[in-house]
Amino acid sequence: MGGFTMNSRRDFFKKLGMGGLFLGLGAYTLPSQAAKNNLTKITLLHTNDMHSHIDPFPESDPKHPGLGGFARINALVKKIRAKEEHTLLLDCGDIYQGTPYFNFFKGEAELKLMSKIGYDAGTIGNHEFDNGLVGISSQMKHMNFPFINSNYDFTGTELEGKIKSYQIFNKGNIKIGIFGLGVELDGLVSSQNCEGVVYNDPISVAENMVKILKEEQNCDLVICLSHIGYSAAEGEVSDLYLAKNTSGIDVILGGHSHTLLETATRVSNLDGTEVVINQVGWAGIALGRIDFYIDKEEGVKLASSTLHSIDKRLEA
């Protein structure tokens, strides 16, 4: 999962130089029109499945030579934030497990560095449970951003009251609601490591979250941080299935399947409205970016998608 062939890697870098591909989510089709129509720009930056890859891959790596690295992500995020007033940096789970950093520090290093980079929120992947519920709760003192998950019920467990079911951010005149969905833990996580955690159906939970965020909290933009995978067998829950079988979600930022999307996917929901889905491989080889231009009065949303390579050029 997440590997490049030689040809696909060349294509990856070539496409990065093309900038974003605009996704038509309304009447407007060009960013120049955003300014004159007084749209508010919201920049979403996202990672997934970092798997404790704090350092870049070695240049000799056959799949991801020289790619990745938390320091490089930090440098890129700083550059973007200096230019964009309304930015959110989000992670879609599986921060843990994959290098000796996790084996030795048990998540402390990853969470401290992500806090320093300035993540605004993240969701929980199945590998966050690798050291049990205590392995999550004991490390949360090292983070200054919330974990958000809406379909795991932690009642009566070590994590009760520590994981948010949703979070609202205000950026300019735009109210942004974020909720999170996790994969079925049975079969992925040993029962002793998630004892007492109840998994709830992502579709029904998503519908309830949309009701809360759109109808009750009047959010202008609803984001799902997903760790359920980009696609699955027919009828099984995935990001694509979620988008098609719900309404009210504007964007699904995904993880778990290590899918590298060169540009975001567009899917029509139950109401015929487009949902933007994105995922950026794994191990920090890329940073995803989606720029939303929102006109609250006209009810217009325009989105563009960009994939940023995390490579040594960011060290300059």
C-alpha positions in Angstrom: 0.0 0.0 0.0 1.1 3.5 -0.7 4.1 2.5 -3.0 5.1 4.2 -6.2 6.4 2.4 -9.2 9.1 4.2 -11.2 6.6 5.4 -13.8 4.0 6.5 -11.2 6.6 8.3 -9.2 7.6 10.3 -12.3 4.0 11.1 -13.0 3.6 12.1 -9.3 6.3 14.7 -9.5 5.2 15.9 -13.0 1.6 16.4 -11.8 2.8 18.3 -8.7 4.2 21.0 -10.9 0.7 21.6 -12.5 -0.8 23.1 -9.3 -4.4 22.3 -8.4 -7.2 21.0 -10.4 -10.4 22.9 -9.7 -13.4 21.0 -8.6 -16.6 22.8 -9.7 -18.8 23.0 -6.6 -21.0 25.8 -7.7 -21.5 28.6 -10.3 -17.9 29.8 -10.2 -15.1 28.0 -11.9 -11.9 30.2 -11.5 -10.1 31.5 -8.4 -9.9 35.0 -9.9 -13.7 35.1 -9.6 -13.5 34.4 -5.9 -12.0 37.8 -5.1 -14.6 39.8 -7.0 -17.4 37.8 -5.7 -16.2 38.3 -2.1 -15.8 34.7 -1.3 -14.0 33.6 1.9 -11.1 31.3 1.3 -10.6 28.3 3.7 -7.4 26.3 3.2 -7.4 22.7 4.5 -4.1 20.9 4.8 -4.1 17.2 5.7 -2.0 14.1 6.3 -2.8 10.5 7.0 -1.1 7.3 8.1 2.1 8.9 9.3 3.1 5.7 11.0 5.9 7.3 13.1 7.9 8.3 10.0 9.5 11.4 11.6 12.5 11.2 9.4 12.5 11.1 5.6 12.9 7.8 3.8 16.5 7.2 2.8 17.5 8.0 -0.7 18.0 4.3 -1.3 14.4 3.4 -0.5 13.0 1.6 -3.5 9.5 3.1 -3.2 9.8 6.6 -1.6 13.5 7.7 -2.0 14.1 10.8 0.1 10.4 11.6 0.6 8.8 12.6 3.9 9.9 14.1 7.2 8.1 16.0 9.9 10.6 18.9 9.6 9.8 19.3 5.9 6.1 19.2 6.6 6.6 21.9 9.2 8.5 24.1 6.7 5.7 23.8 4.1 2.9 24.4 6.5 4.7 27.5 7.7 4.9 28.8 4.2 1.3 28.2 3.4 0.1 29.7 6.7 2.1 32.8 6.0 0.1 33.3 2.8 -3.3 32.0 3.8 -5.2 33.6 6.6 -7.7 30.9 7.3 -5.9 27.5 7.4 -6.6 24.2 9.2 -4.1 21.4 9.5 -5.7 18.0 10.1 -4.6 14.4 10.4 -6.6 11.3 9.6 -5.2 8.6 11.9 -2.5 6.0 12.3 0.0 8.5 13.6 1.6 5.6 15.6 3.5 2.5 14.6 6.1 1.9 11.9 9.6 3.1 13.1 11.7 2.8 16.3 10.4 6.2 17.4 7.1 4.6 18.4 8.8 1.5 19.9 10.9 3.7 22.2 8.8 6.8 22.8 5.3 5.2 22.5 3.8 8.1 20.7 5.3 11.0 22.7 7.7 12.1 19.9 5.0 12.1 17.2 2.4 14.0 19.3 4.9 16.6 20.5 6.2 17.2 17.0 2.6 17.4 15.6 1.8 19.9 18.3 4.8 22.0 17.4 3.9 21.9 13.8 0.5 23.2 14.8 -2.1 20.5 13.9 -5.6 21.7 14.7 -7.2 18.3 15.0 -6.8 14.6 14.2 -8.8 11.4 14.3 -7.9 8.0 15.7 -6.6 5.1 13.5 -6.5 1.5 14.4 -2.8 1.6 15.2 -3.4 4.2 17.9 -4.7 1.2 19.9 -1.4 -0.7 19.6 -0.5 0.0 23.2 -4.1 -0.2 24.4 -6.4 2.5 25.6 -3.8 3.6 28.2 -1.3 3.9 25.4 -3.6 6.6 23.9 -4.7 8.4 27.1 -1.2 8.5 28.7 0.3 10.2 25.7 -2.4 12.8 25.2 -0.7 15.1 27.7 1.9 15.7 24.9 -0.6 17.1 22.4 -2.2 20.5 22.2 -4.8 19.5 19.6 -7.9 17.3 20.0 -8.5 13.8 18.9 -12.0 13.6 17.2 -14.0 10.4 16.8 -17.7 10.1 16.5 -18.4 6.4 16.1 -16.4 4.8 18.9 -18.3 4.8 22.2 -15.7 5.1 25.0 -18.1 5.1 27.9 -16.7 3.3 30.9 -13.2 3.1 29.4 -9.9 4.9 30.0 -10.8 7.3 27.2 -14.2 8.4 28.3 -14.6 12.1 28.0 -11.1 12.5 26.4 -12.1 12.1 22.7 -14.3 14.7 21.2 -17.2 13.6 19.0 -16.9 16.9 17.0 -15.1 20.2 17.0 -16.1 23.6 15.6 -13.7 26.1 14.2 -14.4 29.7 13.2 -12.3 31.1 10.4 -13.3 34.6 9.3 -17.1 34.5 8.8 -17.1 30.7 8.1 -18.1 28.2 10.7 -16.4 24.8 10.2 -17.7 21.6 11.8 -15.4 18.6 12.0 -16.3 15.0 13.0 -14.4 11.8 12.8 -15.1 8.2 11.8 -13.0 5.1 12.6 -12.7 1.7 11.1 -14.3 -1.5 12.6 -11.7 -2.5 15.3 -12.7 -6.2 15.4 -10.1 -8.2 13.5 -7.7 -5.3 13.3 -7.0 -4.6 17.0 -6.6 -7.2 19.7 -9.7 -7.3 21.9 -7.6 -6.5 25.0 -6.3 -3.3 23.4 -9.8 -1.9 22.8 -11.7 -3.6 25.6 -15.0 -1.7 26.2 -14.9 0.3 23.1 -18.2 0.1 21.1 -18.1 0.5 17.3 -21.1 2.3 15.8 -22.1 2.3 12.2 -20.4 5.2 10.4 -23.3 6.0 8.1 -25.9 6.5 10.9 -23.3 8.4 13.0 -22.4 10.6 10.0 -26.1 11.4 9.5 -26.4 12.4 13.1 -23.2 14.5 13.0 -24.5 16.4 10.0 -27.8 17.1 11.8 -25.8 18.5 14.7 -23.3 20.5 12.8 -25.4 21.8 9.9 -28.9 22.0 11.4 -28.2 22.8 15.1 -24.8 24.5 14.9 -25.3 26.1 11.5 -21.9 25.2 10.2 -21.0 26.5 6.7 -18.5 23.7 6.0 -18.7 20.1 7.4 -15.5 18.0 7.3 -15.3 14.3 8.1 -11.9 13.0 9.2 -12.1 9.4 8.1 -10.0 6.4 9.0 -12.2 3.8 7.2 -10.4 3.6 3.8 -11.0 5.1 0.4 -12.8 2.2 -1.2 -14.1 -1.2 -0.3 -16.1 -4.1 -1.7 -19.6 -3.3 -2.9 -21.9 -2.4 0.0 -19.0 -2.1 2.5 -18.3 1.2 4.3 -15.6 3.4 2.8 -15.1 7.0 2.0 -16.7 6.6 -1.4 -19.6 4.7 0.1 -20.0 7.3 2.9 -20.1 10.2 0.4 -22.7 8.5 -1.9 -25.0 7.4 1.0 -25.2 10.5 3.1 -25.9 14.2 2.6 -24.5 17.3 4.2 -20.8 16.4 4.2 -18.7 18.8 2.2 -15.3 17.0 2.3 -14.0 13.7 3.5 -10.3 13.6 4.4 -9.3 10.0 4.5 -6.8 7.5 5.8 -6.3 3.8 6.5 -6.0 2.5 2.9 -2.8 4.5 2.1 -4.4 5.8 -1.1 -2.4 8.4 -2.9 -4.8 10.7 -4.9 -3.2 13.0 -7.3 -6.2 15.2 -7.2 -9.3 15.0 -5.0 -12.2 12.8 -6.0 -15.7 14.2 -6.5 -18.8 12.1 -5.6 -22.4 13.1 -5.7 -24.2 12.5 -2.4 -27.9 11.6 -1.8 -29.0 15.2 -2.6 -26.9 15.3 -5.8 -24.4 17.7 -4.2 -20.7 17.0 -4.7 -18.5 15.8 -1.9 -14.8 16.2 -2.1 -12.7 13.2 -1.0 -9.0 13.2 -0.6 -6.2 11.0 0.8 -2.4 11.4 0.4 -0.7 8.0 0.7 1.2 7.4 3.9 4.3 8.1 6.0 4.3 11.9 5.2 5.4 11.5 1.6 2.8 14.2 0.6 0.7 16.9 2.1 -2.9 17.4 0.8 -4.4 20.8 0.3 -7.9 21.7 -0.5 -8.9 25.4 -0.9 -12.5 26.2 -0.4 -14.0 29.5 -1.6 -17.3 30.1 0.1 -20.0 32.7 -0.5 -22.4 32.4 2.5 -25.0 34.6 1.0 -25.2 32.9 -2.4 -24.6 29.4 -1.0 -21.7 28.9 -3.3 -18.7 26.6 -2.6 -15.7 26.3 -5.0 -12.8 23.9 -4.2 -9.4 23.4 -5.6 -7.1 20.5 -4.8 -3.3 20.4 -4.7 -0.9 17.6 -3.9 2.5 18.7 -2.4 5.5 16.4 -2.4 7.4 16.3 0.9 10.9 16.2 -0.4 14.3 17.8 0.0 13.3 21.0 -1.9 11.6 22.0 1.3 14.9 22.2 3.1 16.1 25.2 1.0 
